Amino acid sequence: MNLVAIFVGKKESFSINLSSESMAADFILLQIIKFHHREGIMIQKTPLISQRIRKIDGSFSWISHRFLRQGFWGSLTHHELLVYLFLVMVGDRQGISYYSFDKICSLVGVTPDEYILARDGLIDKDLISFNGHLFQVLSLPEQVISTPKSPLVSKEEMQQQDPATIHQIITQSLSGA
C-alpha cells in the first residue's frame, strides 16, 4: 500500500510517497513539524497532564527566552549558570537578593573559589551587579559578552587568578607553613 502526504503552504509545497506503513506515521509527523517550522506556522500544544499546569502562586521569577535563543546560556560556565539561575530564583521583582556567599555556596553546591569565579564571570558578562552585600540580576545586554581567558603563564598570574593556587596559599598561610 502506498501512502501519499501533500503539504501546501505559503512558501512551498511538496508531496511524499511512502510505501511502508510502519514508518509512515512517524515520518509524516516529522515532516509536518519541519514544514510548520519553515512556514512559520505555530504548532498547537496541549498540556500532557492538565491537572498539573503550573500557576503563579506567591513569589515568581522568570528568564527571557533571549537567554537561550541568543546564546547567553551557552556563554556561561557550569558554575556561572548555577549561580545565575539561583540569583534569578531568589531575586525580588527588581532582581535584587541579599544571600551571603556561604549560603549561596551551600545551596548551589559550589566551593567558595568556584562561587567567586562564577560571580566575577557573571559580572564581567554584564548579567549581574554586586555591591558587596546585594546582588541585582540585570536585564540582558544587547548581545552576549564573551570573556575569553588567556592562559595563565606566570607564577604571579597563578597566585592571583588560579583558584587551586589561591586555595593552597591560604591553606599554607593558615597552617603556619
Sine and cosine of phi, psi and omega as CSV:
sin_phi,cos_phi,sin_psi,cos_psi,sin_omega,cos_omega
0.00,0.00,0.69,-0.73,0.05,-1.00
-0.97,-0.25,0.71,-0.71,0.09,-1.00
-0.94,-0.35,0.66,-0.75,0.00,-1.00
-0.84,-0.55,0.78,-0.62,0.09,-1.00
-0.90,-0.44,0.75,-0.66,-0.02,-1.00
-0.89,-0.46,0.77,-0.63,0.02,-1.00
-0.90,-0.44,0.82,-0.58,0.00,-1.00
-0.80,-0.60,0.83,-0.56,0.00,-1.00
-0.67,-0.74,-0.05,-1.00,0.00,-1.00
-0.94,0.34,-0.58,0.82,-0.10,-0.99
-0.99,-0.11,-0.49,0.87,-0.06,-1.00
-0.36,-0.93,0.26,-0.97,0.08,-1.00
-0.62,-0.79,0.55,-0.84,0.10,-1.00
-0.30,-0.95,0.26,-0.97,0.04,-1.00
-0.77,-0.64,0.41,-0.91,0.00,-1.00
-0.80,-0.60,0.73,-0.68,0.03,-1.00
-0.92,-0.39,0.90,-0.45,-0.04,-1.00
-0.89,-0.45,0.67,-0.75,0.00,-1.00
-0.97,-0.24,-0.33,0.95,-0.04,-1.00
-0.98,-0.22,0.86,-0.51,-0.01,-1.00
-0.93,0.36,-0.53,0.85,-0.09,-1.00
-0.89,0.46,-0.61,0.80,-0.02,-1.00
-0.99,-0.13,-0.09,1.00,-0.12,-0.99
-0.89,0.46,-0.76,0.64,-0.08,-1.00
-0.88,0.48,-0.75,0.67,-0.01,-1.00
-0.90,0.44,-0.68,0.73,-0.03,-1.00
-0.91,0.42,-0.69,0.73,-0.01,-1.00
-0.91,0.42,-0.67,0.74,0.03,-1.00
-0.87,0.49,-0.69,0.72,0.04,-1.00
-0.88,0.48,-0.69,0.73,0.01,-1.00
-0.91,0.42,-0.61,0.79,0.03,-1.00
-0.89,0.46,-0.70,0.71,0.01,-1.00
-0.88,0.47,-0.73,0.69,0.01,-1.00
-0.89,0.45,-0.67,0.75,-0.01,-1.00
-0.90,0.43,-0.71,0.71,0.02,-1.00
-0.88,0.48,-0.63,0.77,0.01,-1.00
-0.90,0.45,-0.72,0.69,0.00,-1.00
-0.91,0.42,-0.58,0.81,-0.04,-1.00
-0.99,0.17,-0.18,0.98,-0.04,-1.00
0.98,0.22,0.37,0.93,0.00,-1.00
-1.00,0.04,0.74,-0.67,0.03,-1.00
-0.97,0.25,0.73,-0.69,0.07,-1.00
-0.99,0.13,0.76,-0.65,0.04,-1.00
-0.96,0.28,0.79,-0.61,-0.01,-1.00
-0.90,-0.44,0.66,-0.75,0.09,-1.00
-0.82,-0.57,0.54,-0.84,-0.01,-1.00
-0.87,0.49,0.59,-0.81,0.04,-1.00
-0.97,0.25,-0.63,0.78,0.03,-1.00
-0.79,-0.61,1.00,-0.10,-0.13,-0.99
-0.91,0.41,-0.39,0.92,0.03,-1.00
-0.97,0.24,-0.17,0.99,-0.09,-1.00
-0.87,-0.49,0.55,0.84,0.03,-1.00
-0.96,0.30,0.75,-0.66,-0.02,-1.00
-0.91,0.42,0.56,-0.83,0.05,-1.00
-0.75,-0.66,0.42,-0.91,0.07,-1.00
-1.00,0.06,0.95,-0.31,0.06,-1.00
-0.86,-0.52,0.80,-0.60,0.04,-1.00
0.94,0.35,-0.69,-0.73,-0.04,-1.00
-0.94,0.34,0.33,-0.94,-0.12,-0.99
-0.52,-0.85,0.65,-0.76,0.11,-0.99
-0.75,-0.66,0.35,-0.94,-0.01,-1.00
-0.46,-0.89,0.37,-0.93,0.08,-1.00
-0.75,-0.66,0.76,-0.66,0.00,-1.00
-0.90,0.44,0.57,-0.82,0.09,-1.00
-0.87,0.50,-0.42,0.91,0.06,-1.00
-0.83,0.56,-0.52,0.85,-0.03,-1.00
-0.83,0.55,-0.64,0.76,0.02,-1.00
-1.00,0.04,-0.77,0.63,-0.13,-0.99
-0.91,0.42,-0.54,0.84,-0.09,-1.00
-0.97,-0.23,0.27,0.96,0.21,-0.98
1.00,-0.04,0.08,1.00,0.01,-1.00
-0.91,0.41,-0.68,0.73,0.03,-1.00
-0.82,0.58,-0.77,0.63,-0.05,-1.00
-0.93,0.37,-0.31,0.95,-0.03,-1.00
-1.00,0.09,-0.17,0.99,-0.08,-1.00
-0.99,-0.11,0.54,-0.84,0.15,-0.99
-0.96,0.27,0.18,-0.98,0.01,-1.00
-0.84,0.54,-0.73,0.68,-0.03,-1.00
-0.94,0.34,-0.60,0.80,0.08,-1.00
-0.87,0.48,-0.67,0.75,0.01,-1.00
-0.90,0.45,-0.70,0.71,0.02,-1.00
-0.87,0.49,-0.74,0.67,-0.02,-1.00
-0.92,0.40,-0.66,0.75,0.00,-1.00
-0.88,0.48,-0.76,0.65,0.00,-1.00
-0.88,0.47,-0.62,0.78,0.05,-1.00
-0.88,0.47,-0.74,0.67,-0.03,-1.00
-0.90,0.44,-0.58,0.82,0.07,-1.00
-0.89,0.45,-0.70,0.72,-0.06,-1.00
-0.92,0.38,-0.57,0.82,-0.09,-1.00
-0.99,-0.10,-0.15,0.99,-0.03,-1.00
-0.95,0.31,0.44,-0.90,0.08,-1.00
-0.99,0.16,-0.21,-0.98,-0.07,-1.00
-0.88,0.47,-0.35,0.94,0.05,-1.00
-0.99,-0.15,0.10,1.00,0.01,-1.00
0.99,0.14,0.25,0.97,-0.09,-1.00
-0.99,-0.11,0.70,-0.71,0.08,-1.00
-0.59,-0.80,0.30,-0.95,-0.11,-0.99
-0.76,-0.65,0.38,0.92,0.00,-1.00
-0.89,0.45,0.64,-0.77,0.03,-1.00
-0.98,0.20,0.33,-0.94,-0.06,-1.00
-0.88,0.47,-0.61,0.79,-0.03,-1.00
-0.93,0.36,-0.57,0.82,0.05,-1.00
-0.94,0.35,-0.66,0.75,0.04,-1.00
-0.88,0.47,-0.73,0.68,0.00,-1.00
-0.85,0.53,-0.70,0.71,-0.02,-1.00
-0.90,0.43,-0.75,0.66,-0.06,-1.00
-0.95,0.31,-0.60,0.80,-0.04,-1.00
-1.00,0.09,-0.42,0.91,0.01,-1.00
0.99,0.11,0.65,0.76,0.05,-1.00
-0.83,-0.56,0.37,-0.93,0.07,-1.00
-0.98,0.18,0.29,-0.96,0.07,-1.00
-0.84,0.55,-0.62,0.78,0.02,-1.00
-0.90,0.43,-0.69,0.73,0.02,-1.00
-0.90,0.43,-0.63,0.78,0.04,-1.00
-0.88,0.47,-0.74,0.68,-0.03,-1.00
-0.88,0.48,-0.71,0.70,0.03,-1.00
-0.89,0.46,-0.66,0.75,0.00,-1.00
-0.91,0.40,-0.74,0.67,0.01,-1.00
-0.85,0.53,-0.75,0.66,-0.01,-1.00
-0.91,0.42,-0.59,0.81,0.06,-1.00
-0.90,0.43,-0.65,0.76,0.03,-1.00
-0.92,0.39,-0.60,0.80,0.06,-1.00
-0.91,0.40,-0.73,0.69,0.01,-1.00
-0.87,0.50,-0.54,0.84,-0.01,-1.00
-1.00,0.03,0.13,0.99,0.09,-1.00
0.88,0.48,0.56,0.83,0.02,-1.00
-0.98,-0.18,-0.44,0.90,0.04,-1.00
-0.68,-0.74,0.29,-0.96,0.14,-0.99
-0.81,-0.58,0.51,-0.86,-0.04,-1.00
-0.56,-0.83,0.77,-0.64,-0.01,-1.00
-0.95,-0.32,0.22,0.98,-0.04,-1.00
0.98,-0.21,-0.38,0.93,0.01,-1.00
-0.77,-0.64,-0.65,0.76,-0.07,-1.00
-0.91,-0.41,0.59,-0.81,0.14,-0.99
-0.97,-0.26,0.53,-0.85,0.21,-0.98
-0.74,-0.67,0.84,-0.54,0.15,-0.99
-0.98,0.22,0.84,-0.55,-0.09,-1.00
-1.00,-0.02,0.35,-0.94,0.16,-0.99
-0.88,0.47,0.49,-0.87,-0.06,-1.00
-0.90,0.43,0.67,-0.74,0.09,-1.00
-0.91,0.41,0.21,-0.98,-0.03,-1.00
-0.83,0.56,-0.62,0.78,0.01,-1.00
-0.57,-0.82,0.26,-0.96,0.01,-1.00
-0.89,0.46,0.73,-0.68,0.08,-1.00
-0.98,-0.21,0.95,-0.33,0.00,-1.00
-1.00,0.02,0.59,-0.81,0.01,-1.00
-0.85,-0.52,0.99,0.13,0.00,-1.00
-0.90,0.43,0.72,-0.70,0.00,-1.00
-0.98,-0.19,0.78,-0.63,0.10,-0.99
-1.00,0.08,0.48,-0.88,-0.02,-1.00
-0.88,0.48,0.59,-0.81,0.08,-1.00
-0.99,0.16,0.86,-0.51,-0.11,-0.99
-0.91,-0.42,-0.51,0.86,-0.05,-1.00
-0.98,-0.17,0.32,-0.95,0.05,-1.00
-0.88,0.47,-0.61,0.79,0.01,-1.00
-0.90,0.44,-0.68,0.73,0.05,-1.00
-0.89,0.46,-0.65,0.76,0.02,-1.00
-0.89,0.46,-0.67,0.74,-0.02,-1.00
-0.93,0.36,-0.42,0.91,-0.03,-1.00
-0.99,-0.10,-0.43,0.90,-0.16,-0.99
-0.80,-0.60,-0.30,0.95,-0.04,-1.00
-1.00,0.02,0.89,-0.45,-0.05,-1.00
-0.85,0.53,-0.62,0.79,-0.02,-1.00
-0.91,0.40,-0.67,0.74,0.02,-1.00
-0.92,0.40,-0.68,0.73,0.03,-1.00
-0.87,0.48,-0.71,0.71,0.03,-1.00
-0.86,0.52,-0.70,0.72,-0.01,-1.00
-0.89,0.45,-0.68,0.73,0.00,-1.00
-0.89,0.46,-0.70,0.72,0.00,-1.00
-0.90,0.43,-0.71,0.71,0.00,-1.00
-0.88,0.48,-0.69,0.72,0.00,-1.00
-0.92,0.40,-0.63,0.78,-0.02,-1.00
-0.94,0.33,-0.53,0.85,0.02,-1.00
-0.97,0.25,-0.51,0.86,0.00,-1.00
-1.00,0.09,-0.11,0.99,0.04,-1.00
0.99,0.13,0.19,0.98,-0.02,-1.00
-0.98,0.21,0.00,0.00,0.00,0.00
